Amino acid sequence: MTVDRSALTTFDGLQAALHIAPFHRWLGLELLSASHDGIVIAMPWRNDLVSNPALGAAHGGVLASLVDLGGLYAVLAAGGLAQATADLRVDYHRPALAGRILARSRVVKLGKRLSVADTLVESEAGDLLASGRGAYLGA
């Protein structure tokens, strides 16, 4: 399934694009808001995300995925082209425990060949869980 690039300028088009990938559907991602200023993606809690049963904390790779996906979709929402991730940096601040997780992303640089976006991954209570920056290849 492909998505018409012009559809990526709408909320429904971005949500449809987000659900193309089986991994994104497995995570249960939901687009909460999208504009040129940024996006918010929500991920529901699932016990099969836990990698540290002693803490009940989600695997860091899931948080890194939210940083990556949030940045890429923020670039698309801003009208940019993002075909692949060129670079990704993630900092972990505290364990992600049971509860919905939010990724808040905004574009730092929108370019023809390379775009950059920052993402904050937070608990629903507003606790900073992870933050990061991704660079995305355009053409």
N, C-alpha and C positions, 0 to 999 in steps of 0.2 A: 504494500500500500504506500502511495506517495501522497504528499500534501502539496497543494498549489501554493506557491510562495506568497501570493497575494493574500491567501487565507491566514497567513501568520501575522497579519496586522490586526486580527480580531481576537477577542478572548476565546470564542468557540473554536477558532482555527488553531490557536496555540494549545488549547486543551486537547483537541483531537490529535495534534502532532505529538503531544506528550504521551498519549496512550498508544502510539504506534508500536513502540518497543515492548516486547514481553516483559523485560526486566522492570520497566517503569510501571506496567500494570501490576506486576507481582508486588512491587513496593506499595501500591495503592495510592500513587501520587494524585493530588488534586490541586489544580491551579486556583488560588483564592483571589488574586488580583494581578493585573498586567497592564502596563502603560509604558510610555517612553522613559519614565522615571524609574522603573524597576518592576519586579514581580515578587509574588509570594507564593510558594508552593508548600502544601501541607502533606505530611506523611503520617498515617495512623500508626499507632504502636502495634507491634506483633511480637509475641514471645519468641518466634523463630529468628528474630534479629539479634538476640542476646548471644554474646560471645564470652561474657564473664558471668557465669551463674552465681558466683559469690556476691557480686554487686547487683546483678540483674541489669547490666549495662549493655547497650547496643554495640555491635561491632563498629569499629572506626571506619571501615570501608564503606559502610552505609552512609555515614556522615560525609565522607569524602565524595561519595556519589551525589549527595544533595548539593554540595558545593559546586561540583562539576555541572550537574544538570541545571541548577539555578542560574549559574553564569551563562551557560549556553542559551537558555530560554530568555534570559534578560536581553541578550544581544539580539535574538530574533524579534522580541517584543519592541525593541527600539528601531527596528527596520533594517538591522544588519544581517549579514550572512554568516552563519556558523556551521561549517561542515564537519569539523573535527576539533578535538582538543589538542593544542600544541604544547601547553604547559599547565601544570596544576600545582598549587601550593596549599596545604591545609595545616592549620594549627588547631590542636585540641585543647579545650579549656576546662571541661569537666565531663564526667560520664553522662551519657544520655540514658536516663532511666525511664520507666514506664510512663507513657503519655504521648500525645500527638507532638510531632516535631515539625517546626517551620523553618523554611529556607527563605531568607529575604535577600534578594540580589539586585544589584544596580550596575549599569555599565560605567566603566571608568574611561574607556576609549573605544570609539566606534570607527573602525577602519575598513578599507577595501580588502586588504590581505590579512590583517590581524586585528582582532578586537579583544578587549580586556574587560573583565567584570569581577566585582567583589561580592562575596556572599557571607552572610551571618546565619549560622544554624542555631536556632534557639528552641528551648522547651516552650510549651504553651504558656507557662508562667513568666516567660521572658528571660530565663537564665541562658547565658551564652554558653553553648556546648562546643562549637567549633567555628572557625572563620577561615576564609581562604580567598584565593584569587586564581582565576583561570584565564588563559589566553586561548583564543579560538581562531582557527584558520577560516578565512572567508572564501577566497577563490584561488 
